[in-house]
Amino acid sequence: MVCEPPGPRSRDASRRLAAAEAPGINTLYRGLPALVWDEAAGVNVRDLDGNVYLDFSSGFGVAAVGHRHPRVVEAVTAQAGRLLHGLGDVAAHPSRIALAERLVALAPVDEGRVHFAVSGADAVEVALKTAVLATGRPGILVFDPSYHGVTLSALAATSRPAFREPFAAHLHAHVTRLPFATPIEKVRRALEDEAVAAILVEPVVGREGVIVPPPGWLAGLAEAGREAGTLLAVDEIFTGFGRTGATFAVDVDGVRPDLLCLGKALAGGMPLAAVVGRRAPMEAWATPGEALHTGTFLAHPPSCAAAHAVLDVVEEEGLAAAARRLGEQVSARLSAWPSDHATVREVRGRGLLWGVELKTAATAVAIAGRARRSGLLVLAGGAQGRVVQVVPPLTISEGLLDLGLDLLEAALG
Ligand SMILES: Cc1ncc(COP(=O)(O)O)c(C=O)c1O
């Protein structure tokens, strides 16, 4: 660290941003000027003032292979030299075709078919629209807490009232909400309402507080959904591609969803998301006319090229196994914190997705601030704002992982 963050350049840039950008986005971080990222590589981010941080947010879970992985940069550069932009639903390109084949082969979905999307929330829209199209039913069953994005139909599923309430009049009305990890018998009863098209669930709750369901719960959901003719849509936007110590978090329970939402780490920092769905429901998209759901940047060529590089790295470097192994190191360290530190209420997680729940939201914010001043980037949040996330890149070394945990422990106060 060369100065206390945010330093003078970040403050100045932040002031300019505040004057030009809509308020309430990132101009202020809990009342502090934003950090302004200037450069990132691997597990490190450097701000405009020259401070170098260890990134335990992985940039919202995107940098599973690390920031600006050389193979991702090389793939994007090569693609940019050939074809920067495709024609979405009107013309395809080779990288997209190969990526669709690859995702179908990788995803735990029977006879998978891919629908690309631009953001995670867009993928959730695709999954929910698929369910409505394929079943002819209007409803969805979702869990509390959960985060599925903030476009209008994803927002209807997202649990946090502060996000939903200002738009309540515009949100999908047919939403049943149950506590995450509700006993399966109660889920069955909720599904007796035959209007439910899909169960939408995060296999491990991420942003809203890192909550791991009991073993077998996801399998129970899958079975209850099958019995009721309701599709199981699993949102692996945060958990996919090794984050929880398996390629997909559902692999642990041997669950094969009807619809699997992917995003974030998929393209290593380029915007890309997708739904891999079972062939039968996906066939509901077949229309004689124009595509019912598309976008100008659908299956953007450089993003598809980046995704190939990410999948290569995840596979060749065995990053799911690395997350599992490093997760044991995190677990061994964190499990003592509730008894060693009066501020800590609970620790939870799997692989390299962990949450440290503090006793109050104010403590969580203070800890994230202290960590930041010592050179560690962590996000504080969750449904009650009390959880500090530990989400390092899957490529992190044991030594740097320990260093980050040392900095976080020192910040606990
Ligand atoms: C589980 C989950 N689903 C969906 C989303 C929304 O993704 P995006 O921000 O790319 O729209 C997120 C983002 O944090 C997420 O964690």
The ligand as an ORCA input file, in Angstrom:
! r2SCAN-3c Opt
* xyz 0 1
  C     -26.393    -16.295     -8.319
  C     -26.472    -15.071     -9.194
  N     -27.396    -15.025    -10.161
  C     -27.498    -13.964    -10.978
  C     -26.676    -12.870    -10.832
  C     -26.831    -11.684    -11.751
  O     -25.771    -11.630    -12.645
  P     -25.447    -10.276    -13.421
  O     -24.966     -9.299    -12.379
  O     -24.385    -10.651    -14.416
  O     -26.710     -9.823    -14.059
  C     -25.700    -12.871     -9.835
  C     -24.811    -11.718     -9.637
  O     -24.225    -11.518     -8.602
  C     -25.592    -14.009     -8.990
  O     -24.692    -14.056     -7.999
*
